[in-house]
């Protein structure tokens, strides 16, 4: 007789207590609203620096970087960490410090409090975007993204923390969800801003394939992970992908082609000068493929509700009236620049600034 046979069925099947960090807003609030009344969880604990508006949950107001977090989660079975800073407007170094400290504190506190399972979200961007990427990338493909000052660099460091934590705390189960390009209300990324441009930037000789992950689907995948239906590294996204021709047809936007050297060289200079918010390597994700195959979720019976086409159409509705080029939001007179002229204007800015700097040095 197995030892587990001696455990009463009612105890074995007792629903877990789940805690959610970053619960007052964004993805954390969306997940909290989903599980607040779910019979799959015995109780739901919401953790944030301020109390949110979701009812029928236990609110605990604190900074998730506080080492005392362990004392506040001693009654928790599963913690879903969604308290990361994903804003393009936050200073990169400040954001990195916050995200790493938060993830580190959560993992350490969960191990100390004997929380059974931790679920985190990074991004499928950690696979890297490259012209020769297989389409789709297998879920167990190597992590090949370039470490940089952007959010991809944050995700890489958080995943490194997870690997170290698993070695230090072998009793802790950690599931990492890697969503494709996220779409939904409140989502503002280098990907969504790409579709605020007057034309879609394309590198000559290589066309991207587009795969999206709607927030609704990520929330349902998080629920599956919290319940232990999937574990380890899990890719999340809509089924299949869209070719560039399909994206142009759906969006009504035309492509604007530039050589790779001009595209990435200029983007790097613009970022260094503070003109654009994202590192040049972030542009890889809008010009090269990084489609993922979500085998683990599919085998667990999970299916996305949103197709890539439907997700793109919602994204286009959400960004309507906004204007951005190379990740930089345009406003006022800048927004009146049309078509490729906007891209040329931003690229030309770098040349102007370089010329001015050379003149000052002479």
N, C-alpha and C positions, 0 to 999 in steps of 0.2 A: 504493500500500500504506500502510495506517495504521501509525503508530509502534507502537501496541499489538500489532499482528500480529507484531512482531519479538520480543515478550516470550514466553518459553516458557510453555506452558499450565500446567505444574506450578507455576510461580512465581505466575502470575496467580491461580490458584485456591488458593493456600496459605492455610490457615485462619488467622485473625487471633489475636493474643494480646490477651486482654481483662483489664482490671483493674476491680475492684469496690471502691468506698469504702463505709464503714459495713458491712463484710462480716461482722462478728462477731454481729450481732443483727438482729432485725426484717426489714424488706424486703430489706436487703442480704444477710442470711444466706439468705433464701428464694431469691433470685436466684442466689447463689453455689452453693447446693446443686443448683439446676437445671442450671447450666452446667458444674459441676466435672468431670463425666464426658462432656460433649458432644463429639462428634467434629467439630462445627462450629467449635471453637476449638482452636488449637494448644496453648495454655497458658492457665491462669487464675491471675491474681494477686489475692490478697485483701489489702486495706489497711484497717487499723483501729488504734485505740490499744491494743487488746489482741488477742491471738491467739484465734481462735474454734475451734469444734470440727469444722468441715468439713475432710475429708481430701482428698488428691490435688490440692491447690492450693499455690501458693507464697505463704506469708504474709510480709507486710512490715508490721511494727509501727511506726506513726508517727502523729502528729497531722496530719490532712489540711490544717490551716491553716499548716503549716510550709512556708516558701518552698523548702526543700530537697526538697519533693515532686517537683519536676521531675527531680532526679537519680535518683529511685527508679522513674520510669516511662519511662525512655529506651528501654526494650525493648518498650513497649506500643503496640499499634495502635489499640485502642478502650478508652475509660474510661467506665464506668457509675457515675455519682455518686449514691450512695444514703446518704450520710453526714450527712443533715440531722437536726436536732432537731425532732421533730413533737409533743413532749409538751405537753399542756395545763397541766401542773404546773410547767413551767419559767417563771421570770420572763420576761415578754414582751420586755423590752429586752435581756436577756442572750441569749435565744434568737435574737432578730433579729441581734445582733452575730455570734453564732456562725454562723448560716446564711449570712449575706452574706459573711463572711470566708472560710468554707469554699468556697462556690461561686466566689468571686473567685479564690482560690488555685488551685483545680482548673482553672479556665479558663486562667489565666495559665500555670500549670505545663504544661498540655497543649500550649499553643501553643509554649512554649519547648522542650519535649521532642519536638515534631513528632508528637504523637499525632494520628492521622488523624481520629478521630471521638470526640465526647463525647456521652453520653446523660444527661439530667437528668429528674427528675420534679418537677412542680409540682402543679397541680390544675385541674380544669375549673371550680373556683370562680372563677378569674380572669375568666371570662366574665360573672360577676355573676349574681345571682338576682333576678328582677323579675317582677311580676304580668303584665306584657305581653311577656315573653320568648316567642319562637316555640318550639314544641315539635315536633321537637327543634331545638336551636341548630345552625346549620351550623358545621363545623369552623373555617372562616375568619371566624367572627363576631368583631366587635371586642371587645377586652378592656374590660369595663365595670364591673368590681368596684371598690368603694370602698377606697382605701388606708386601712388601720387598723393597730392594734397587734397584731392577731391573725395567724394563720398565712397568711391570704389576703394580708395586707400583705407578709409574707415572700416569698410566691410571686411577687407583682408585682415586687418589687425584684430577685429572682433572674432573672426573665425580662428585666427591663431590663438587667441585667448581661450576659445572653446577647446581646442586641441590640448592646450596645456592643462586646462581644468579637468579634462577627462583623465589625464594621466595622474593628476594630483588627487582627484576625488573619483575613484573608479566606481563608487556606488551611485554616482549621479548620472542620470540619463539626459542627454542634451540632443534636441532636434533642431536643425537649422533649415529654415525655409528660404529658398532662393527664387523669388518671383522674377518673371520676365518684366518687360517695361510696364511699370504700374500706371493704371489709368483709373480715374474716378474723381468725385468731388474733393476739392482741396489738395489734389496731387499737383505739385509743381516741381518738375525735374528738368534736367537737360533734354530729356526725350520729349516731354510735353511742350517745352519751349521751342523745340525743333519745328513743331507744327504751328507755331505762331509766326513763322517766317513767311515772307511773301513768296519764296520759292524754297524747294527742298534741296539742300546741299547734297551733292553726290560726287564721290571721287571717281575720276575717269578710270575706266577699266574694271570697275567693280560696283555691283549693285547690291544694296542691302536687302535682306529679307526681314519682314516685320512681324514680330510676335508680341502680344500684349497680355497683361494679367490685370483683370478688373479687380478693384478693391473687394467687391462682393465675393469673388472667387477666392481671393487670398484669405478672407475672413473664414470661409467654409473650410479651407485647407488648414488654417490655424486651429479650428475646432477639431478636425480629424487628428492633428498632431497632439493637441492637448489631451485627447482621449486615448492616445497611444496607438492609434490605428496606423500611423507611419512613424518612423524614427530615423535617426541619422541625418544625412544630407538629402533634402527633398526639393526638387525643382517644381515650380508652379507656373502654369501659363495656359492660355487658350490653346486649343488643339490646332496643330499645323502652323501655317504662317501665310503672310501676304507677300506677293512679289511686288516690285516697285511699280510696275504698270498698274496693278490693282490699287495700290495706294494713291497713285495719281488720279485714277478714275474716281475713286471714292471721295477724295479730298478736293478735287478740282485744282490742285496745286501742280505746277510743273517743276521739273528738276533744273538745277543749276550746277553744271559740272565744272570742277577745278582739278588740276593735277594734285596728287597726294602731297608733294613737297610744299606747294603753295598753301594748301589747306591747313596742314598741321604746323608748318613753320609760322604762318601768320597767326594762327590761333594761340600758339605758345607765346608769341610776342604780345598779343593783345591781353592775354591773361597776366603776363609779367608786368605789364603797364597798368593793370587794374581796370582795363576797359571791359573785360568780360569776366563773369564770375566763376567759370569752370576751367579746369586744366585742359590742355590740348588733347590729352589722352581720352578725355570724355567724348570728344568728337568721334572717336572710333566707333562708338555705340550707335551713331546715327548714319554711318556710312558703310560699316562692315557687319556681317551677320553674327548673331549670338543666340540663335533659336535653340530652345532646350526641349528635351523629351522627358515629360514627367511620368516616368515608369512607376515609381513607388506609389504615388497617389492613384494612378490608374489601376494598379493591381489591388489597391485597398478599396476599390469600388467608387472612388471619387471622380466626378466629372465636372468640368467647368460649365457654368451656365452661359457665360458670355463667349461668343465667337470673336475672332480677331477683327472681323468686319464691324460687328456691333460695337466693340470696344473702341475702335478707331472713330466711328461715327459719334460716339459719346464724347470722346476726346475733342473732336472738332467743334462740337457744340460748346464744350466747357471753355475752350480758348478763344471763342469768337469775340472779336473786338480787341484782342490783345495783339501786340506786335513785338517780335524779338528776332534778333539775328545773332548767330553764333552763341546762343544762350543768354545774350544781353537784352533785357527788356527795353523796348523803345517807347518813348512817350512824347507828347507834344508835337513839335515840328518834325522830329525824327520819324514819327509814325506815318507821316504823309509821304515819305519816300516809298516808291513802289517797285515791285518786282526785283530783278537782279540789282537794280540800283542801290537797294538797301545793303545788300551784301558787299557790293563794291565800295560803298561809302565806309562801312566798318573796316574792311580790309585796307582801304586807303588811309584810314586814321593811323594805322601802324606805320605806314611809310612816312606820313607827315611827322609823327612824333620822333621817328628815327632821324629824319633829316634835321629836325630842330635840335636834337641831342648832339648830333655831329657838329652842327654849327656852333653850339655852346662850347664844345671841347676845343675848337680851332681858334 
